[in-house]
Amino acid sequence: MAQVLALIDDLFFQAKILETAKHAGIQVLVCGTVGALICEMAKAQPQLVIIDLNARGRPVEALTHIMSGAQKAPVVAFLSHVQTDLAAQARAAGCSEVMPRSQFVRDLATILGRAKSEPS
Protein backbone atom coordinates (compact mmCIF):
# COMPACT_ATOMS: atom_id res chain seq x y z
CA MET A 1 0.00 0.00 0.00
CA ALA A 2 1.15 3.52 -0.74
CA GLN A 3 1.96 5.83 2.13
CA VAL A 4 0.74 9.43 2.14
CA LEU A 5 1.22 11.87 5.00
CA ALA A 6 -1.17 14.81 5.24
CA LEU A 7 -1.02 17.93 7.41
CA ILE A 8 -4.70 18.80 7.65
CA ASP A 9 -6.65 19.97 10.67
CA ASP A 10 -9.89 20.70 8.80
CA LEU A 11 -12.28 17.80 9.46
CA PHE A 12 -14.08 18.26 6.12
CA PHE A 13 -10.85 17.86 4.16
CA GLN A 14 -9.67 15.01 6.37
CA ALA A 15 -12.86 13.08 5.64
CA LYS A 16 -12.68 13.85 1.91
CA ILE A 17 -9.06 12.71 1.63
CA LEU A 18 -9.55 9.58 3.72
CA GLU A 19 -12.65 8.52 1.77
CA THR A 20 -10.98 9.09 -1.60
CA ALA A 21 -7.86 7.25 -0.44
CA LYS A 22 -9.92 4.32 0.81
CA HIS A 23 -11.53 3.90 -2.62
CA ALA A 24 -8.10 4.11 -4.27
CA GLY A 25 -6.48 1.60 -1.89
CA ILE A 26 -4.01 4.17 -0.58
CA GLN A 27 -2.96 4.48 3.04
CA VAL A 28 -3.10 8.06 4.35
CA LEU A 29 -1.95 9.16 7.77
CA VAL A 30 -3.46 12.51 8.73
CA CYS A 31 -1.41 14.69 11.06
CA GLY A 32 -3.24 17.49 12.82
CA THR A 33 -0.15 19.49 13.75
CA VAL A 34 3.14 20.51 12.20
CA GLY A 35 5.00 18.68 14.98
CA ALA A 36 3.13 15.45 14.28
CA LEU A 37 3.92 15.70 10.57
CA ILE A 38 7.62 16.28 11.21
CA CYS A 39 7.67 13.35 13.65
CA GLU A 40 5.97 11.03 11.13
CA MET A 41 8.34 12.16 8.37
CA ALA A 42 11.21 10.96 10.56
CA LYS A 43 9.59 7.53 10.97
CA ALA A 44 8.10 6.93 7.54
CA GLN A 45 9.19 7.23 3.96
CA PRO A 46 6.02 8.60 2.39
CA GLN A 47 5.54 8.61 -1.35
CA LEU A 48 3.57 11.87 -1.07
CA VAL A 49 2.98 14.64 1.45
CA ILE A 50 -0.12 16.83 1.37
CA ILE A 51 -0.13 20.13 3.25
CA ASP A 52 -3.08 22.40 3.93
CA LEU A 53 -1.39 25.80 4.03
CA ASN A 54 -4.26 27.04 6.20
CA ALA A 55 -3.65 24.47 8.94
CA ARG A 56 -2.99 25.82 12.43
CA GLY A 57 0.61 26.19 13.43
CA ARG A 58 3.16 27.01 10.79
CA PRO A 59 2.61 24.80 7.76
CA VAL A 60 5.19 26.71 5.68
CA GLU A 61 7.78 25.84 8.33
CA ALA A 62 6.81 22.18 7.99
CA LEU A 63 7.26 22.52 4.27
CA THR A 64 10.70 24.10 4.76
CA HIS A 65 11.66 21.26 7.11
CA ILE A 66 10.54 18.61 4.62
CA MET A 67 12.31 20.22 1.68
CA SER A 68 15.58 20.67 3.59
CA GLY A 69 15.65 17.17 5.08
CA ALA A 70 17.57 14.19 3.79
CA GLN A 71 14.32 12.33 3.18
CA LYS A 72 12.58 13.87 0.19
CA ALA A 73 8.99 13.30 -0.86
CA PRO A 74 6.82 15.09 -3.40
CA VAL A 75 4.66 17.71 -1.69
CA VAL A 76 1.29 19.03 -2.80
CA ALA A 77 0.06 22.08 -0.90
CA PHE A 78 -3.34 23.72 -1.16
CA LEU A 79 -4.91 26.96 0.02
CA SER A 80 -7.57 29.52 -0.80
CA HIS A 81 -7.16 30.90 -4.32
CA VAL A 82 -6.88 34.48 -3.00
CA GLN A 83 -3.86 33.77 -0.79
CA THR A 84 -1.22 34.64 -3.35
CA ASP A 85 1.35 35.72 -0.74
CA LEU A 86 1.04 32.41 1.10
CA ALA A 87 1.36 30.52 -2.19
CA ALA A 88 4.55 32.47 -2.94
CA GLN A 89 5.93 31.60 0.52
CA ALA A 90 5.24 27.90 -0.08
CA ARG A 91 6.97 28.01 -3.47
CA ALA A 92 9.93 29.85 -1.95
CA ALA A 93 10.16 27.08 0.66
CA GLY A 94 10.57 24.56 -2.17
CA CYS A 95 7.04 23.35 -2.87
CA SER A 96 6.63 23.06 -6.62
CA GLU A 97 2.93 22.20 -6.53
CA VAL A 98 0.69 24.73 -4.81
CA MET A 99 -2.94 24.79 -5.85
CA PRO A 100 -6.28 26.31 -4.88
CA ARG A 101 -8.60 24.19 -2.74
CA SER A 102 -11.07 23.82 -5.60
CA GLN A 103 -8.42 22.29 -7.88
CA PHE A 104 -7.15 20.09 -5.05
CA VAL A 105 -10.65 18.68 -4.44
CA ARG A 106 -11.29 18.23 -8.17
CA ASP A 107 -7.98 16.41 -8.74
CA LEU A 108 -7.75 14.57 -5.41
CA ALA A 109 -8.04 11.04 -6.80
CA THR A 110 -5.32 11.77 -9.38
CA ILE A 111 -3.08 13.40 -6.77
CA LEU A 112 -3.40 10.43 -4.42
CA GLY A 113 -2.87 8.04 -7.32
CA ARG A 114 0.62 9.47 -7.77
CA ALA A 115 1.60 7.86 -4.48
CA LYS A 116 1.14 4.46 -6.08
CA SER A 117 3.52 5.30 -8.90
CA GLU A 118 6.24 6.94 -6.77
CA PRO A 119 9.17 4.68 -5.86
CA SER A 120 9.40 3.76 -2.18
C-alpha positions in Angstrom: 0.0 0.0 0.0 1.2 3.5 -0.7 2.0 5.8 2.1 0.7 9.4 2.1 1.2 11.9 5.0 -1.2 14.8 5.2 -1.0 17.9 7.4 -4.7 18.8 7.6 -6.7 20.0 10.7 -9.9 20.7 8.8 -12.3 17.8 9.5 -14.1 18.3 6.1 -10.9 17.9 4.2 -9.7 15.0 6.4 -12.9 13.1 5.6 -12.7 13.9 1.9 -9.1 12.7 1.6 -9.5 9.6 3.7 -12.6 8.5 1.8 -11.0 9.1 -1.6 -7.9 7.2 -0.4 -9.9 4.3 0.8 -11.5 3.9 -2.6 -8.1 4.1 -4.3 -6.5 1.6 -1.9 -4.0 4.2 -0.6 -3.0 4.5 3.0 -3.1 8.1 4.3 -1.9 9.2 7.8 -3.5 12.5 8.7 -1.4 14.7 11.1 -3.2 17.5 12.8 -0.1 19.5 13.8 3.1 20.5 12.2 5.0 18.7 15.0 3.1 15.5 14.3 3.9 15.7 10.6 7.6 16.3 11.2 7.7 13.3 13.7 6.0 11.0 11.1 8.3 12.2 8.4 11.2 11.0 10.6 9.6 7.5 11.0 8.1 6.9 7.5 9.2 7.2 4.0 6.0 8.6 2.4 5.5 8.6 -1.4 3.6 11.9 -1.1 3.0 14.6 1.5 -0.1 16.8 1.4 -0.1 20.1 3.3 -3.1 22.4 3.9 -1.4 25.8 4.0 -4.3 27.0 6.2 -3.7 24.5 8.9 -3.0 25.8 12.4 0.6 26.2 13.4 3.2 27.0 10.8 2.6 24.8 7.8 5.2 26.7 5.7 7.8 25.8 8.3 6.8 22.2 8.0 7.3 22.5 4.3 10.7 24.1 4.8 11.7 21.3 7.1 10.5 18.6 4.6 12.3 20.2 1.7 15.6 20.7 3.6 15.6 17.2 5.1 17.6 14.2 3.8 14.3 12.3 3.2 12.6 13.9 0.2 9.0 13.3 -0.9 6.8 15.1 -3.4 4.7 17.7 -1.7 1.3 19.0 -2.8 0.1 22.1 -0.9 -3.3 23.7 -1.2 -4.9 27.0 0.0 -7.6 29.5 -0.8 -7.2 30.9 -4.3 -6.9 34.5 -3.0 -3.9 33.8 -0.8 -1.2 34.6 -3.4 1.3 35.7 -0.7 1.0 32.4 1.1 1.4 30.5 -2.2 4.5 32.5 -2.9 5.9 31.6 0.5 5.2 27.9 -0.1 7.0 28.0 -3.5 9.9 29.9 -1.9 10.2 27.1 0.7 10.6 24.6 -2.2 7.0 23.3 -2.9 6.6 23.1 -6.6 2.9 22.2 -6.5 0.7 24.7 -4.8 -2.9 24.8 -5.8 -6.3 26.3 -4.9 -8.6 24.2 -2.7 -11.1 23.8 -5.6 -8.4 22.3 -7.9 -7.2 20.1 -5.0 -10.7 18.7 -4.4 -11.3 18.2 -8.2 -8.0 16.4 -8.7 -7.8 14.6 -5.4 -8.0 11.0 -6.8 -5.3 11.8 -9.4 -3.1 13.4 -6.8 -3.4 10.4 -4.4 -2.9 8.0 -7.3 0.6 9.5 -7.8 1.6 7.9 -4.5 1.1 4.5 -6.1 3.5 5.3 -8.9 6.2 6.9 -6.8 9.2 4.7 -5.9 9.4 3.8 -2.2 
